[in-house]
Amino acid sequence: MLSSAKATTAFLSGEKMPLFDRITQDAALMGGKAGIRGMRVTVGMIVGQIGADHTIEEILADYPYIEREDVLQALRYTEGNRKIGIGRNGNGKSGRNRRVVLPRS
């Protein structure tokens, strides 16, 4: 069954996190990793591209079936998880000390 991250609203320091209506998780798809709109594109794939210094425009050219807002929500989703201590290795650390600066929308 497909569950969407938009079903969960978290509060950080009194600020309500935006809903992630484009971020989905399905145990039968990509190992249950957070993905983009039920496609075989994970949030980690998008964030990895940004970490490799690709621009949003380059990512959109590489993945023509995703949209700019998909990329922005993937970045916001990752940043939100970092703020509440969810990291790739389970201890709140992602394994890198790279800071992602999100564009204001």
N, C-alpha and C positions, 0 to 999 in steps of 0.2 A: 504494500500500500504506500502511496506517495504521500509524504507529509511535508508541509511547507514551513520554512522558518518563520513565515509571517504569523503563524499560530502562536509564536512565542514573543512576548514583549518583555524586554529586560530594562531595568532601571539602574543607571550608573550615576552615582554622585547627584542624585536628584534629577538627572536628565533622562528623558525617555528616548530610547534608541529608535531609529526609524524602522519601520516594518520592512522586511526583506521579501517582497512578493515575487521576486525573480530567482531567489535562492531556494533550491529544493533538495530533499534527501530521499533516496530510495535504496533500501537494502539490496535490491536486485540489480542496481545500476551503479557501476564504478565503485563497488565495495561499500556503498552507503555514504560515500564522501559527499560533502556539500557540492552541489552542481548548479548549473545555469538552466533554469526552466525545463528540467527533466531531460536535458540533452546529455550527451557523453562528453561534456566539457565541465571540468571541475573548477571550483573556486581556486584551488591550488595551482591549476594550470595557468589561470589568468594572472594570479599574483606572481607566479614564477616568471611569467613574461615581463611583468613590470619590474621585477627584481633583476632581470637581465637587461634592463635599460631600454626596453621596447616602449614606444609611445602607444597611447590608446588607439591612434589611427592605424598603426602597424598591426596591432592586435585585431582590430576590426577587419583589416585586409586579409589577415591569416585565417580568421574565423568569420566568414561573411554572413553566417546565419545567426550571429549574436549582435546585440545592439549596444550602443554607448552606455546606456543605463545599466545593462547587464554587468559591464566592466566596473562601473562606479559602485554598484551594489556589492560586487565581489570584494572590492577593496574596503568598503565600509563594514561588511560582514567580518572580514579578517581583522580589521582594526578593533571592532567591538569585542571579538573573542579575545584579542590580546589584552584589552582593558580589564576583562573579568577573569583573566588568568587561564585561558584555554590555549594551549600550545600544541604543536605537533608531537612533542615527546611526552605529553601528559603532565608536565610539571610547571606549566605556565611559561615555558620558554620555547621559542620557535627554532632554536638552534642557530640563529643568526642575529646580529645586532643591527639590522637594516631598518631604517625608519622610512615609512611610506607617507608622503604628504598628499592628502586627498584634495582635489580641486573643489572649490566651493561651488555648490549648485544653486 
